[in-house]
Amino acid sequence: MNIFKRIGAAFAVILSLGASLAVSAPAWAEVFTVAVVSDTQNYADITLPQPRGADTFDQQMRYLVDTQQEKNLAFVTFVGDIVQHGDGQFRRSIPDAEGEYRYFDTREEWDIANRAISILSRSGVPFGMVPGNHDYDNYSWWTQDGGPGASKPLAGGRTWSLYFGPDSRHFRGKAWYGGASDNGLNSYQTFSGGGREFLHLSLEMEPPQSALDWAQAVIDAHPGLPVMITTHEWLRPDAHERSNGYDSYFPGADNLTPDQIWDRFIRKNAMIFMVLSGHNYTRPVEGVSNGENLRIDLNDAGHPVYQLIQDYQGNTVGPDGTADSANGGAGWLRFMAFDTDAQKIRFYTYSTLLGRHAGLDGEATFGVAPERSAFELDFPPQLQH
């Protein structure tokens, strides 16, 4: 099922991509980049080494800003799980002290994320954010006696809205921020690249039908625009199938599985050409985990829809080359360079912490084929003028 081999050879010159774009003046204006920031929860996690994680989060955002011109960065999207413990307070046992606990206030995690994302927000680069399961108000980790207990289905985004909702300082008044659904968990943005405008939908985790109705109205109000979607859970990294395990998060609720969302919404909209997600990753082995995969399906118009997962949270190999020397994520970012001359989208993966690219020279960085990390896809019909 190695779809990467079927779509072509790996993009072997990624390492020099930035330099080649910079010196190739005639093509400069025709190449633009979209960046994907995968699950950042371990950077913000106050139970993990800090400020090590917070520093990596800051470093990622500074890198995006510092390379904005070099990469012709048009848009940045966050796939969710911005923080680890989104629900106010939790506790952990104190080693060798039976019955005693250390209590944590998770506001510190939201503040870590807010400080990092403020670096990007101040730059003027358009960006979108979606909540992951860890970002909901009732994603409870304190289930012992005396605690609030696990509360399902996941619901509520009060803290999310305070920090990253439509009225937050990151989005209020921004021309590229189009608006949000009534619950503030879904939003849309527009951005320009390669001489045309794009529509980006940020959809809540396993969106219910009401969210899809809202999204359909947004698409209908922007006819003819190519559409990208980011949502937290969509694809598995270890199988050629969508991730449909929503019952563990939304039992009894009207949230929809990725397969249902595909059938009810995505396949029916001819201009949707890409779905981006995170959430799922394989069990780490010596600090190495795979969270990359690609699936391509044809919509009802016969056009391909590229569906990608990029989740690096299981990777903890830091600069010294050993497991657990970095907070999970290790600075890895996904980039997509849209080349309008070549009619290609070039995907590459880079760690700001390690200062290197993944999947080059046959290197299986995450224990899987290099083509998972560095590859190219043809422009789908949705992008062709």
N, C-alpha and C positions, 0 to 999 in steps of 0.2 A: 504494500500500500504506500510505497515511497513516492508520494505525489511530487516531491521536490525534484526527483530525477525525471519525472514525466514533464515538468514545466521547463526543464533546461538545466544547463550547467551552473555551478555556483558562481556568484559574482566575485571573481578572484582578485580584483584590484581595489577592493573597498578601502584598504589602508590608505591609499593615496587619493581617495575620492575628494576630500576637501581641497587638497592642493591642485588636483586636476581641474576642478571646477574654477578655482581661483585664477588659473593661468589660461583657461580656455575662454577668452573674453566673448567671442561670438555666441557661445552657448550659455553664458552666465545668467542672463535674464530668463532663459527658458528652463532652468533647473531650479526647483524649489523643494523644500524639505518639510515633512511632517514628523514630529517626534512623539514617541509613545513612552510615558513614564509608567512602569508597572508597579505592582503593589508595594507601597512604601512603608507598610506597617511596622516592619522591623527597625527601620530608621528612627521611627517615633517612639517605639516601645520603651517605656521607662523601667522595665524589668531587665532589659538587656544593657550591655555596656554603653554608657553615655559619658561624654558627648560624642562618642565614636559614631553612632548611627546618625545623630543629628548633623554632625559635620559632613557625613556622606550625602545626606539629603541636600544640605546647603551647596555642597560641591556640584551636585548634579544640576541644580538650578543655575548656579553661576556659569557652568559650562554651556548651558543652553543660551544664556544671555551673551556670553563672550563670543560664541560662534554664530551668533544670529546672522551677521552679515556674510560670513564665510559660507555658511550652509544655505543662505537665503531662506531662513526659517520662517515658514508661513503660519504654522499652527503647532500647538502642543496639546496632547490629550492624556489625561490621567485615567487609568482603568479601574480605580477604586481601591478599597482597603487602604485609605490614606493613613489611618491610625490603627493600632492593635486593639485597644480596649476603648470602645466608643461610648460606654454606657455609664460614666460617672465615677463609680468606685468599685474596686475589687480588692481581694486580699490574697496573700500567699503565705504558706506556712514558713515559719522561721526554722531553719535546720537545727536539729539537736535541741529544740525547745518545744516539746510536745504540747499541743493545745494553744500555742502562741502564734500570732499572725502579724504580718506587716501589711498595713492598709495603704492603698494607693489612690490618689485622685487623678483621674485620667485627663483633667484639663491640661496638665503639663504636656501630654502627647499632642493634643490639638494645638497647643501653643508652638511646639516644635515644628509641626507641619505648617502652621500659619506663617511662622518666621521664614521658613524655607521658600514656600510658595510666594511670599511677598517679594522675593528677589526676582522671580519671573514676572509677577504682576506689575512691578514698577517698570519693566522693560518695554511694555507696550505690545509684546507678542500676544496675539489672540490665543486663548486656551479654553479647554472645557474639562469638567470634572464630573465623575459619577460616583455615587456611594457604593461601597462594597458591604458585605455582611458585617464586617467589623465596625462599620461606621454608623450603624443604627443605634437609636437610643436604648433599646432593650437587648442588645447583644451581651448578655450577662455572663460573666466569668465567675461570679461568686455564688456558687450553688450549695455551699455547705449550710449546716444548721445555723439559723440566724441571719442568713443572707437573703437577698431578694429572690433568688432562684432563677432558673432558666425561664425566660419568658418568650414564648413563641405563639404566633408567627412573628417574625421580625417586623417592627413597625416603628414609625416615628423618626423624624429627622430634625429635632429641635436644635441639637448641637451642630449638626451638619449645616443647617440653614444659617445659624449664627456666624459660623466661620466661612462657609463656602457657598451659601445660598445666593439667590438673585439680588438680595439687598446688601450683601457683603461688600466691603470696599474693593474686593477684587473684580467685581462684575458691574456694580451699579454705575450707570452712566457711560459704560463702554459701548462704542458704536457697533462693535462686532458681536456684542452679546445680545441675542435677540429676545430672550425671555425664558420663562420657566412655567412648568405646570403648577397647578394650585398647591400641591404639597411640597413644591420646591426641590423635588428629587430628580426631576427631568428638566433639561434645558436645551437650548440650541444656540449655535454660534455660526457666523459666516466668516469666511476668509478668502483671500485672493491668492492665486498662484498660477503661473504660466499664462497670464492674460485672461483668466476666467475666474468666476466666483464659485465657491463651494459652500455647501450646507453641511454642517456637522450636528448630529443629534447625540446628546448625552442622556442615556436612558438608565433609569434605576435598575437595580438587580432584579432579574426575572420580572420585568414590568407586567402589571395587570392590563386588562383590556382598556381601562380608562386612560392609561399612559399611552397605549398604542393609538387610541382615538385622538389624543392630543398631538402625538407625533404625526399622524396622518394629516391633521389640519395644518401643521407647520409645513409639511412637504407640499400640500396643495396650494399654500400661499407663496411657494417659491418654485413655480413650474420651470422645468428645464435645467435646474441646477443638479450637478452630480452630488450624491449624498453619501457621507460616511457616518457610521454609527459606532459609538463606543458604549459598551455595557460590561458589567463586571464579570458575569459568568456566561460563557458561550460554548467553549470548545475544550476538549480534553487534550493533554499533551501526549498521552500514551496510547491513543486509539483514534481511528478515523471516524469519530462520531462527536456529536454535540453533547454537552454536559447537561443532563436532565435530572439532577439530584436535588431539585428545589424543595422537595417535601421536608428535608431536614432543616430548612430555614423558614418555610412558609406553610406549615401544615394547617389545613382548613381554610387558607386564604385563597383569593382568586388570582394569585400570581401565576404566570405562565412559564412553561418550559421553553428552552430555545427552539425545540422542534415546533411547538405551537406558535411561537413568535414568527418563525420562518414561514409557516403555512398561512397564518392570518395576516401578516403584514409585509415582511421583507420581500417575499417572492412576487407579491402583487405590485410592487413599486419598481418600475423599470430603471429608475435612476440611482437606486441604491447599489453601490459597487463594492463596498467594503464594510466588514464588521470586525471590530477590535475588542479584545477581552483580556482578562487576567485570571485570577482566582485559583486556578488549578496548577499543580506542579507535582513532580514525582518525588518520592521519598529520597532525601539526600543520602549520598554515599560518600563519606570522607569530604563532606562540604560541597559536593557537586550534585546539582539537580537539574532536570530538564523541565522547562516550562514553555517550550516553543512547538508550534504545529501550524499547519495550513490545511484548510479544506476549501474546495471550490465547487459550488453548485450553480446551475443555471436557473435564473428566475423565469417568470412566465413569459417574458419578452425574448427569452433565449440568450440573455446576456449573463456572463459569469459574475458571481458575487464572491469576492475574496474574503475568507473568514480566517482570522489569525488570533492565536493566543501568544502572549508574551508575558511570562511571569517568572521573575528571577529571584523571588524571595527565598528559595531554598538554597541559594548559593552563598556560602560563607567563607570561601577561600579569599583571603586578603592579600596585601602586598608581599607578605612573607611566604606565601605559597602553601599555608597550612589551613586546615579546616578551623572554623570558628574564630579566625583572626579578623573577620569583618562581620558586621551585622548583616543579617540575611538580605540579599539583594546585591551586595558588593559593588554598587555603583553602576550596574548594567542598565543600558538604555537601548531602545529600538528606534532606528531611524528609517524613513522611507523617502528616498530622493526621486522625485517625479521629473523625468527628462522628457520634455515635450518634443524635442527634435528626434530622439531615438524612439519615442513612444514606448518607453519602459519605466517601470517603477523598480528601483533598486533598493533592496532591503539590507540593512547592515546593523550590527550589534556592537556596542562600544561600552566599556567600563571607564567611567571617570576616575574611579578609585585605583584601578590597575593600570590605566593608561594604555589599553590595548583593545583590539577588535577580536571578536569571536569568529570561528569558522574559517579562518584563513589558512592557506597552504595545507589543506587537508586536516587541520586540527579539529577534533571533535570536542569543542570546549565544554559542552554540557553533557558529554557522554553519548551524544547522538550524532548523526551525520552532519558534516559541516554545512550542508545545504539548508539546514534548519535555521542557521544564523546569518548566512550571506547568500542571497539569491536574487533573482529578478523575475518580474512578471510583465507581460505585455499590458499596455494600456487597454482596458476593456472598452467596449463601444460607448459606455456612458461618458468617457473622457475624450472621445474623438470628435473633433469639430466637423 
